Amino acid sequence: MPTIVVDVMPKAELLDPQGKAVTGALSRLGVEDFSAVRIGKRFELSVEGEVTDAVLAKAREVADDILSNSVIEDVVNIEVVA
Amino acid sequence: MPTIVVDVMPKAELLDPQGKAVTGALSRLGVEDFSAVRIGKRFELSVEGEVTDAVLAKAREVADDILSNSVIEDVVNIEVVA
């Protein structure tokens, strides 16, 4: 069954307290390879049948209007996986 | 600055209440193109400098040990983006 993946991240200019907490935890644990961590959401939308242009357009609409809050989040990626 | 993206999803055999709620909401809103929605997490790890094999291996280790709970979640993807 094809799946449409929608990735949503907090806007770059916003603090991301979850990500900040993980960044601090990694540092306390002695992991120094990563200067920052940001945490967003990954939605997997299952599609019965084929992913037509109409289905993909609907996914874009749903991503912008329902899955993300455009005040604080950006839809950074929409892709179809097998 | 290169970024390592780590995608974590709830295990397939587990109920995903957030995803179920969104699936129900879409259906109530008249969106019938998607038979199921599952919601996971997307981590973006910023790397200062180059992504060497060692840094990537550390990212894998952190993904398995710290960013995900292997009892209920799977790391489904680790990739480097520009």
N, CA and C atoms of all chains as a GROMACS GRO file, in nm:
protein
  492
    1MET      N    1   0.085  -0.120   0.000
    1MET     CA    2   0.000   0.000   0.000
    1MET      C    3   0.089   0.124   0.000
    2PRO      N    4   0.070   0.216  -0.097
    2PRO     CA    5   0.155   0.336  -0.096
    2PRO      C    6   0.126   0.425   0.024
    3THR      N    7   0.228   0.494   0.066
    3THR     CA    8   0.217   0.583   0.181
    3THR      C    9   0.269   0.720   0.143
    4ILE      N   10   0.197   0.822   0.185
    4ILE     CA   11   0.247   0.958   0.166
    4ILE      C   12   0.303   1.006   0.300
    5VAL      N   13   0.430   1.046   0.299
    5VAL     CA   14   0.493   1.094   0.421
    5VAL      C   15   0.491   1.246   0.424
    6VAL      N   16   0.444   1.301   0.533
    6VAL     CA   17   0.440   1.447   0.552
    6VAL      C   18   0.528   1.481   0.672
    7ASP      N   19   0.629   1.564   0.651
    7ASP     CA   20   0.717   1.604   0.761
    7ASP      C   21   0.687   1.747   0.802
    8VAL      N   22   0.667   1.766   0.931
    8VAL     CA   23   0.633   1.898   0.986
    8VAL      C   24   0.736   1.933   1.093
    9MET      N   25   0.795   2.050   1.082
    9MET     CA   26   0.895   2.094   1.182
    9MET      C   27   0.855   2.228   1.241
   10PRO      N   28   0.896   2.253   1.367
   10PRO     CA   29   0.875   2.387   1.423
   10PRO      C   30   0.951   2.489   1.338
   11LYS      N   31   0.894   2.607   1.322
   11LYS     CA   32   0.960   2.711   1.243
   11LYS      C   33   1.098   2.741   1.299
   12ALA      N   34   1.192   2.771   1.208
   12ALA     CA   35   1.331   2.790   1.248
   12ALA      C   36   1.347   2.900   1.352
   13GLU      N   37   1.264   3.005   1.343
   13GLU     CA   38   1.281   3.119   1.433
   13GLU      C   39   1.219   3.094   1.570
   14LEU      N   40   1.153   2.981   1.589
   14LEU     CA   41   1.092   2.952   1.719
   14LEU      C   42   1.183   2.864   1.803
   15LEU      N   43   1.182   2.888   1.932
   15LEU     CA   44   1.245   2.797   2.025
   15LEU      C   45   1.174   2.664   2.015
   16ASP      N   46   1.248   2.556   2.033
   16ASP     CA   47   1.189   2.423   2.031
   16ASP      C   48   1.230   2.356   2.162
   17PRO      N   49   1.147   2.370   2.266
   17PRO     CA   50   1.188   2.326   2.400
   17PRO      C   51   1.222   2.177   2.407
   18GLN      N   52   1.144   2.094   2.335
   18GLN     CA   53   1.176   1.950   2.330
   18GLN      C   54   1.317   1.929   2.275
   19GLY      N   55   1.344   1.996   2.162
   19GLY     CA   56   1.475   1.980   2.099
   19GLY      C   57   1.586   2.031   2.189
   20LYS      N   58   1.560   2.145   2.254
   20LYS     CA   59   1.660   2.202   2.347
   20LYS      C   60   1.690   2.102   2.459
   21ALA      N   61   1.585   2.037   2.510
   21ALA     CA   62   1.604   1.941   2.618
   21ALA      C   63   1.691   1.824   2.572
   22VAL      N   64   1.666   1.776   2.450
   22VAL     CA   65   1.747   1.665   2.398
   22VAL      C   66   1.890   1.710   2.374
   23THR      N   67   1.907   1.833   2.320
   23THR     CA   68   2.042   1.886   2.299
   23THR      C   69   2.118   1.887   2.431
   24GLY      N   70   2.054   1.935   2.538
   24GLY     CA   71   2.118   1.939   2.669
   24GLY      C   72   2.149   1.800   2.721
   25ALA      N   73   2.055   1.707   2.701
   25ALA     CA   74   2.076   1.571   2.750
   25ALA      C   75   2.195   1.506   2.680
   26LEU      N   76   2.203   1.524   2.548
   26LEU     CA   77   2.316   1.465   2.474
   26LEU      C   78   2.447   1.520   2.527
   27SER      N   79   2.450   1.651   2.549
   27SER     CA   80   2.572   1.713   2.598
   27SER      C   81   2.611   1.656   2.736
   28ARG      N   82   2.511   1.643   2.825
   28ARG     CA   83   2.540   1.586   2.958
   28ARG      C   84   2.588   1.442   2.948
   29LEU      N   85   2.542   1.369   2.845
   29LEU     CA   86   2.581   1.229   2.828
   29LEU      C   87   2.715   1.216   2.754
   30GLY      N   88   2.776   1.330   2.721
   30GLY     CA   89   2.907   1.325   2.661
   30GLY      C   90   2.906   1.312   2.509
   31VAL      N   91   2.790   1.327   2.447
   31VAL     CA   92   2.782   1.323   2.300
   31VAL      C   93   2.800   1.465   2.249
   32GLU      N   94   2.913   1.491   2.180
   32GLU     CA   95   2.943   1.628   2.140
   32GLU      C   96   2.938   1.647   1.989
   33ASP      N   97   2.887   1.548   1.917
   33ASP     CA   98   2.890   1.554   1.770
   33ASP      C   99   2.780   1.643   1.712
   34PHE      N  100   2.676   1.672   1.791
   34PHE     CA  101   2.560   1.741   1.736
   34PHE      C  102   2.541   1.873   1.809
   35SER      N  103   2.540   1.983   1.733
   35SER     CA  104   2.535   2.114   1.796
   35SER      C  105   2.392   2.154   1.832
   36ALA      N  106   2.294   2.094   1.767
   36ALA     CA  107   2.155   2.126   1.798
   36ALA      C  108   2.065   2.012   1.754
   37VAL      N  109   1.954   1.999   1.824
   37VAL     CA  110   1.853   1.899   1.786
   37VAL      C  111   1.719   1.972   1.778
   38ARG      N  112   1.647   1.951   1.671
   38ARG     CA  113   1.510   2.001   1.662
   38ARG      C  114   1.418   1.882   1.639
   39ILE      N  115   1.299   1.890   1.697
   39ILE     CA  116   1.208   1.776   1.691
   39ILE      C  117   1.077   1.818   1.627
   40GLY      N  118   1.040   1.746   1.524
   40GLY     CA  119   0.913   1.770   1.456
   40GLY      C  120   0.834   1.642   1.445
   41LYS      N  121   0.737   1.642   1.353
   41LYS     CA  122   0.648   1.527   1.341
   41LYS      C  123   0.657   1.466   1.202
   42ARG      N  124   0.638   1.337   1.198
   42ARG     CA  125   0.633   1.266   1.070
   42ARG      C  126   0.498   1.196   1.063
   43PHE      N  127   0.419   1.231   0.963
   43PHE     CA  128   0.288   1.168   0.941
   43PHE      C  129   0.300   1.070   0.826
   44GLU      N  130   0.246   0.950   0.844
   44GLU     CA  131   0.238   0.855   0.734
   44GLU      C  132   0.090   0.835   0.700
   45LEU      N  133   0.052   0.880   0.579
   45LEU     CA  134  -0.086   0.866   0.533
   45LEU      C  135  -0.094   0.747   0.439
   46SER      N  136  -0.171   0.646   0.477
   46SER     CA  137  -0.186   0.528   0.391
   46SER      C  138  -0.289   0.556   0.284
   47VAL      N  139  -0.257   0.516   0.161
   47VAL     CA  140  -0.348   0.536   0.049
   47VAL      C  141  -0.387   0.400  -0.007
   48GLU      N  142  -0.517   0.375  -0.017
   48GLU     CA  143  -0.564   0.253  -0.085
   48GLU      C  144  -0.561   0.283  -0.233
   49GLY      N  145  -0.496   0.197  -0.310
   49GLY     CA  146  -0.491   0.221  -0.454
   49GLY      C  147  -0.379   0.316  -0.490
   50GLU      N  148  -0.397   0.383  -0.600
   50GLU     CA  149  -0.287   0.458  -0.658
   50GLU      C  150  -0.279   0.601  -0.603
   51VAL      N  151  -0.159   0.655  -0.598
   51VAL     CA  152  -0.142   0.795  -0.558
   51VAL      C  153  -0.151   0.881  -0.684
   52THR      N  154  -0.269   0.930  -0.712
   52THR     CA  155  -0.288   1.017  -0.829
   52THR      C  156  -0.249   1.160  -0.792
   53ASP      N  157  -0.245   1.247  -0.892
   53ASP     CA  158  -0.217   1.388  -0.865
   53ASP      C  159  -0.321   1.447  -0.771
   54ALA      N  160  -0.446   1.402  -0.787
   54ALA     CA  161  -0.553   1.454  -0.700
   54ALA      C  162  -0.530   1.414  -0.555
   55VAL      N  163  -0.488   1.290  -0.533
   55VAL     CA  164  -0.463   1.243  -0.396
   55VAL      C  165  -0.347   1.321  -0.336
   56LEU      N  166  -0.244   1.343  -0.417
   56LEU     CA  167  -0.127   1.416  -0.368
   56LEU      C  168  -0.165   1.562  -0.336
   57ALA      N  169  -0.249   1.621  -0.419
   57ALA     CA  170  -0.295   1.757  -0.392
   57ALA      C  171  -0.375   1.762  -0.263
   58LYS      N  172  -0.458   1.660  -0.241
   58LYS     CA  173  -0.536   1.654  -0.117
   58LYS      C  174  -0.442   1.638   0.003
   59ALA      N  175  -0.337   1.559  -0.014
   59ALA     CA  176  -0.240   1.541   0.095
   59ALA      C  177  -0.174   1.675   0.130
   60ARG      N  178  -0.140   1.752   0.025
   60ARG     CA  179  -0.080   1.885   0.048
   60ARG      C  180  -0.175   1.975   0.126
   61GLU      N  181  -0.303   1.970   0.085
   61GLU     CA  182  -0.405   2.054   0.149
   61GLU      C  183  -0.419   2.014   0.296
   62VAL      N  184  -0.429   1.882   0.321
   62VAL     CA  185  -0.445   1.832   0.457
   62VAL      C  186  -0.321   1.867   0.541
   63ALA      N  187  -0.202   1.857   0.479
   63ALA     CA  188  -0.078   1.888   0.550
   63ALA      C  189  -0.079   2.033   0.595
   64ASP      N  190  -0.121   2.123   0.506
   64ASP     CA  191  -0.118   2.265   0.537
   64ASP      C  192  -0.229   2.305   0.635
   65ASP      N  193  -0.348   2.246   0.617
   65ASP     CA  194  -0.464   2.294   0.692
   65ASP      C  195  -0.489   2.219   0.822
   66ILE      N  196  -0.455   2.091   0.826
   66ILE     CA  197  -0.496   2.009   0.939
   66ILE      C  198  -0.376   1.952   1.016
   67LEU      N  199  -0.277   1.902   0.944
   67LEU     CA  200  -0.167   1.834   1.014
   67LEU      C  201  -0.066   1.932   1.074
   68SER      N  202  -0.063   2.053   1.023
   68SER     CA  203   0.034   2.149   1.076
   68SER      C  204  -0.037   2.276   1.119
   69ASN      N  205   0.025   2.346   1.210
   69ASN     CA  206  -0.022   2.477   1.255
   69ASN      C  207   0.071   2.580   1.194
   70SER      N  208   0.023   2.652   1.092
   70SER     CA  209   0.113   2.736   1.013
   70SER      C  210   0.168   2.855   1.092
   71VAL      N  211   0.113   2.881   1.210
   71VAL     CA  212   0.167   2.989   1.293
   71VAL      C  213   0.304   2.948   1.350
   72ILE      N  214   0.317   2.822   1.385
   72ILE     CA  215   0.439   2.779   1.453
   72ILE      C  216   0.515   2.668   1.379
   73GLU      N  217   0.456   2.614   1.273
   73GLU     CA  218   0.520   2.498   1.208
   73GLU      C  219   0.526   2.517   1.056
   74ASP      N  220   0.624   2.448   0.996
   74ASP     CA  221   0.636   2.443   0.850
   74ASP      C  222   0.622   2.299   0.804
   75VAL      N  223   0.553   2.280   0.692
   75VAL     CA  224   0.555   2.150   0.625
   75VAL      C  225   0.684   2.147   0.543
   76VAL      N  226   0.780   2.064   0.582
   76VAL     CA  227   0.911   2.071   0.517
   76VAL      C  228   0.927   1.970   0.404
   77ASN      N  229   0.839   1.871   0.398
   77ASN     CA  230   0.858   1.766   0.299
   77ASN      C  231   0.730   1.685   0.284
   78ILE      N  232   0.694   1.657   0.157
   78ILE     CA  233   0.586   1.562   0.129
   78ILE      C  234   0.637   1.468   0.023
   79GLU      N  235   0.637   1.339   0.052
   79GLU     CA  236   0.686   1.245  -0.050
   79GLU      C  237   0.608   1.116  -0.044
   80VAL      N  238   0.608   1.046  -0.158
   80VAL     CA  239   0.539   0.919  -0.167
   80VAL      C  240   0.642   0.808  -0.151
   81VAL      N  241   0.613   0.714  -0.060
   81VAL     CA  242   0.700   0.598  -0.048
   81VAL      C  243   0.618   0.474  -0.081
   82ALA      N  244   0.688   0.370  -0.121
   82ALA     CA  245   0.618   0.250  -0.173
   82ALA      C  246   0.521   0.192  -0.070
   83MET      N  247   2.516   2.412   0.704
   83MET     CA  248   2.549   2.312   0.808
   83MET      C  249   2.474   2.182   0.776
   84PRO      N  250   2.546   2.069   0.766
   84PRO     CA  251   2.474   1.945   0.736
   84PRO      C  252   2.387   1.902   0.853
   85THR      N  253   2.280   1.834   0.819
   85THR     CA  254   2.184   1.788   0.918
   85THR      C  255   2.161   1.638   0.898
   86ILE      N  256   2.157   1.566   1.009
   86ILE     CA  257   2.121   1.424   1.002
   86ILE      C  258   1.975   1.414   1.048
   87VAL      N  259   1.892   1.356   0.962
   87VAL     CA  260   1.751   1.340   0.994
   87VAL      C  261   1.728   1.197   1.044
   88VAL      N  262   1.664   1.185   1.160
   88VAL     CA  263   1.630   1.055   1.217
   88VAL      C  264   1.477   1.048   1.227
   89ASP      N  265   1.419   0.947   1.163
   89ASP     CA  266   1.274   0.930   1.169
   89ASP      C  267   1.239   0.813   1.258
   90VAL      N  268   1.149   0.837   1.352
   90VAL     CA  269   1.108   0.735   1.449
   90VAL      C  270   0.956   0.719   1.440
   91MET      N  271   0.910   0.595   1.424
   91MET     CA  272   0.765   0.571   1.415
   91MET      C  273   0.723   0.470   1.521
   92PRO      N  274   0.596   0.479   1.567
   92PRO     CA  275   0.546   0.374   1.657
   92PRO      C  276   0.549   0.240   1.583
   93LYS      N  277   0.579   0.134   1.654
   93LYS     CA  278   0.585   0.001   1.590
   93LYS      C  279   0.451  -0.031   1.523
   94ALA      N  280   0.459  -0.103   1.411
   94ALA     CA  281   0.338  -0.130   1.330
   94ALA      C  282   0.232  -0.205   1.410
   95GLU      N  283   0.274  -0.292   1.501
   95GLU     CA  284   0.177  -0.375   1.573
   95GLU      C  285   0.112  -0.301   1.690
   96LEU      N  286   0.157  -0.177   1.717
   96LEU     CA  287   0.098  -0.101   1.827
   96LEU      C  288  -0.010  -0.007   1.777
   97LEU      N  289  -0.112   0.010   1.857
   97LEU     CA  290  -0.210   0.116   1.833
   97LEU      C  291  -0.138   0.250   1.842
   98ASP      N  292  -0.181   0.345   1.761
   98ASP     CA  293  -0.123   0.479   1.765
   98ASP      C  294  -0.239   0.574   1.786
   99PRO      N  295  -0.270   0.606   1.912
   99PRO     CA  296  -0.392   0.683   1.942
   99PRO      C  297  -0.396   0.819   1.873
  100GLN      N  298  -0.280   0.890   1.866
  100GLN     CA  299  -0.274   1.018   1.795
  100GLN      C  300  -0.315   1.000   1.650
  101GLY      N  301  -0.255   0.897   1.587
  101GLY     CA  302  -0.285   0.871   1.446
  101GLY      C  303  -0.431   0.835   1.427
  102LYS      N  304  -0.483   0.752   1.518
  102LYS     CA  305  -0.624   0.712   1.510
  102LYS      C  306  -0.714   0.835   1.520
  103ALA      N  307  -0.679   0.928   1.608
  103ALA     CA  308  -0.759   1.050   1.625
  103ALA      C  309  -0.760   1.131   1.495
  104VAL      N  310  -0.643   1.142   1.432
  104VAL     CA  311  -0.636   1.219   1.307
  104VAL      C  312  -0.713   1.147   1.196
  105THR      N  313  -0.699   1.013   1.191
  105THR     CA  314  -0.774   0.936   1.091
  105THR      C  315  -0.924   0.964   1.105
  106GLY      N  316  -0.973   0.962   1.230
  106GLY     CA  317  -1.115   0.988   1.256
  106GLY      C  318  -1.153   1.130   1.218
  107ALA      N  319  -1.066   1.225   1.251
  107ALA     CA  320  -1.096   1.366   1.220
  107ALA      C  321  -1.105   1.387   1.070
  108LEU      N  322  -1.012   1.328   0.994
  108LEU     CA  323  -1.015   1.344   0.848
  108LEU      C  324  -1.146   1.289   0.792
  109SER      N  325  -1.184   1.171   0.844
  109SER     CA  326  -1.306   1.109   0.796
  109SER      C  327  -1.427   1.199   0.825
  110ARG      N  328  -1.433   1.254   0.944
  110ARG     CA  329  -1.544   1.343   0.981
  110ARG      C  330  -1.546   1.470   0.896
  111LEU      N  331  -1.426   1.512   0.851
  111LEU     CA  332  -1.416   1.633   0.768
  111LEU      C  333  -1.441   1.602   0.620
  112GLY      N  334  -1.470   1.476   0.591
  112GLY     CA  335  -1.503   1.441   0.453
  112GLY      C  336  -1.385   1.406   0.365
  113VAL      N  337  -1.267   1.392   0.426
  113VAL     CA  338  -1.148   1.352   0.348
  113VAL      C  339  -1.141   1.200   0.350
  114GLU      N  340  -1.161   1.138   0.232
  114GLU     CA  341  -1.170   0.991   0.230
  114GLU      C  342  -1.052   0.928   0.155
  115ASP      N  343  -0.950   1.008   0.123
  115ASP     CA  344  -0.841   0.955   0.041
  115ASP      C  345  -0.741   0.871   0.120
  116PHE      N  346  -0.742   0.884   0.253
  116PHE     CA  347  -0.639   0.819   0.332
  116PHE      C  348  -0.703   0.721   0.429
  117SER      N  349  -0.660   0.596   0.422
  117SER     CA  350  -0.725   0.492   0.501
  117SER      C  351  -0.671   0.487   0.643
  118ALA      N  352  -0.551   0.538   0.664
  118ALA     CA  353  -0.494   0.538   0.799
  118ALA      C  354  -0.388   0.646   0.808
  119VAL      N  355  -0.371   0.697   0.928
  119VAL     CA  356  -0.265   0.794   0.955
  119VAL      C  357  -0.188   0.744   1.077
  120ARG      N  358  -0.056   0.742   1.066
  120ARG     CA  359   0.026   0.713   1.183
  120ARG      C  360   0.120   0.831   1.206
  121ILE      N  361   0.147   0.860   1.331
  121ILE     CA  362   0.226   0.980   1.362
  121ILE      C  363   0.351   0.941   1.441
  122GLY      N  364   0.463   0.982   1.388
  122GLY     CA  365   0.590   0.957   1.455
  122GLY      C  366   0.667   1.086   1.471
  123LYS      N  367   0.798   1.072   1.495
  123LYS     CA  368   0.879   1.189   1.522
  123LYS      C  369   0.990   1.202   1.419
  124ARG      N  370   1.025   1.326   1.391
  124ARG     CA  371   1.137   1.356   1.302
  124ARG      C  372   1.237   1.439   1.380
  125PHE      N  373   1.358   1.387   1.397
  125PHE     CA  374   1.464   1.460   1.466
  125PHE      C  375   1.561   1.515   1.362
  126GLU      N  376   1.600   1.641   1.378
  126GLU     CA  377   1.705   1.698   1.294
  126GLU      C  378   1.826   1.729   1.383
  127LEU      N  379   1.935   1.656   1.358
  127LEU     CA  380   2.058   1.675   1.435
  127LEU      C  381   2.153   1.760   1.351
  128SER      N  382   2.187   1.878   1.401
  128SER     CA  383   2.281   1.965   1.329
  128SER      C  384   2.423   1.922   1.358
  129VAL      N  385   2.504   1.917   1.252
  129VAL     CA  386   2.644   1.877   1.266
  129VAL      C  387   2.731   1.994   1.223
  130GLU      N  388   2.823   2.035   1.310
  130GLU     CA  389   2.921   2.136   1.271
  130GLU      C  390   3.032   2.062   1.196
  131GLY      N  391   3.062   2.108   1.078
  131GLY     CA  392   3.167   2.040   1.002
  131GLY      C  393   3.111   1.924   0.922
  132GLU      N  394   3.198   1.828   0.894
  132GLU     CA  395   3.163   1.723   0.800
  132GLU      C  396   3.094   1.606   0.869
  133VAL      N  397   3.007   1.537   0.795
  133VAL     CA  398   2.945   1.416   0.848
  133VAL      C  399   3.034   1.298   0.811
  134THR      N  400   3.121   1.262   0.901
  134THR     CA  401   3.210   1.147   0.878
  134THR      C  402   3.135   1.018   0.913
  135ASP      N  403   3.197   0.904   0.880
  135ASP     CA  404   3.137   0.775   0.916
  135ASP      C  405   3.119   0.766   1.068
  136ALA      N  406   3.216   0.822   1.142
  136ALA     CA  407   3.207   0.815   1.288
  136ALA      C  408   3.087   0.895   1.340
  137VAL      N  409   3.064   1.011   1.281
  137VAL     CA  410   2.950   1.093   1.324
  137VAL      C  411   2.819   1.022   1.291
  138LEU      N  412   2.814   0.959   1.174
  138LEU     CA  413   2.694   0.887   1.133
  138LEU      C  414   2.670   0.767   1.225
  139ALA      N  415   2.778   0.699   1.262
  139ALA     CA  416   2.765   0.585   1.353
  139ALA      C  417   2.714   0.633   1.489
  140LYS      N  418   2.764   0.748   1.534
  140LYS     CA  419   2.717   0.804   1.662
  140LYS      C  420   2.569   0.841   1.652
  141ALA      N  421   2.529   0.895   1.537
  141ALA     CA  422   2.388   0.930   1.517
  141ALA      C  423   2.301   0.805   1.526
  142ARG      N  424   2.347   0.694   1.466
  142ARG     CA  425   2.272   0.568   1.473
  142ARG      C  426   2.258   0.522   1.617
  143GLU      N  427   2.369   0.534   1.691
  143GLU     CA  428   2.370   0.490   1.831
  143GLU      C  429   2.271   0.575   1.913
  144VAL      N  430   2.279   0.707   1.894
  144VAL     CA  431   2.191   0.799   1.966
  144VAL      C  432   2.044   0.773   1.928
  145ALA      N  433   2.020   0.747   1.800
  145ALA     CA  434   1.884   0.720   1.753
  145ALA      C  435   1.828   0.596   1.823
  146ASP      N  436   1.908   0.491   1.832
  146ASP     CA  437   1.861   0.365   1.892
  146ASP      C  438   1.849   0.375   2.044
  147ASP      N  439   1.944   0.445   2.108
  147ASP     CA  440   1.951   0.440   2.254
  147ASP      C  441   1.878   0.555   2.323
  148ILE      N  442   1.874   0.670   2.259
  148ILE     CA  443   1.823   0.788   2.329
  148ILE      C  444   1.699   0.847   2.263
  149LEU      N  445   1.700   0.857   2.130
  149LEU     CA  446   1.589   0.926   2.063
  149LEU      C  447   1.466   0.838   2.048
  150SER      N  448   1.485   0.706   2.056
  150SER     CA  449   1.369   0.617   2.039
  150SER      C  450   1.361   0.521   2.157
  151ASN      N  451   1.240   0.474   2.180
  151ASN     CA  452   1.216   0.372   2.282
  151ASN      C  453   1.190   0.243   2.207
  152SER      N  454   1.287   0.151   2.210
  152SER     CA  455   1.279   0.034   2.122
  152SER      C  456   1.166  -0.062   2.160
  153VAL      N  457   1.105  -0.042   2.275
  153VAL     CA  458   0.991  -0.126   2.313
  153VAL      C  459   0.868  -0.091   2.227
  154ILE      N  460   0.853   0.038   2.198
  154ILE     CA  461   0.731   0.080   2.128
  154ILE      C  462   0.758   0.150   1.995
  155GLU      N  463   0.885   0.177   1.964
  155GLU     CA  464   0.914   0.256   1.845
  155GLU      C  465   1.024   0.192   1.760
  156ASP      N  466   1.020   0.221   1.630
  156ASP     CA  467   1.127   0.180   1.538
  156ASP      C  468   1.193   0.303   1.478
  157VAL      N  469   1.325   0.298   1.464
  157VAL     CA  470   1.394   0.400   1.386
  157VAL      C  471   1.378   0.357   1.240
  158VAL      N  472   1.301   0.432   1.162
  158VAL     CA  473   1.270   0.387   1.026
  158VAL      C  474   1.363   0.446   0.921
  159ASN      N  475   1.437   0.549   0.956
  159ASN     CA  476   1.518   0.614   0.852
  159ASN      C  477   1.621   0.704   0.918
  160ILE      N  478   1.745   0.697   0.866
  160ILE     CA  479   1.847   0.794   0.906
  160ILE      C  480   1.912   0.842   0.778
  161GLU      N  481   1.910   0.973   0.754
  161GLU     CA  482   1.972   1.023   0.631
  161GLU      C  483   2.037   1.158   0.654
  162VAL      N  484   2.133   1.188   0.570
  162VAL     CA  485   2.203   1.316   0.578
  162VAL      C  486   2.143   1.410   0.475
  163VAL      N  487   2.105   1.530   0.518
  163VAL     CA  488   2.060   1.630   0.421
  163VAL      C  489   2.154   1.749   0.429
  164ALA      N  490   2.158   1.826   0.321
  164ALA     CA  491   2.258   1.933   0.309
  164ALA      C  492   2.250   2.031   0.425
   0.00000   0.00000   0.00000
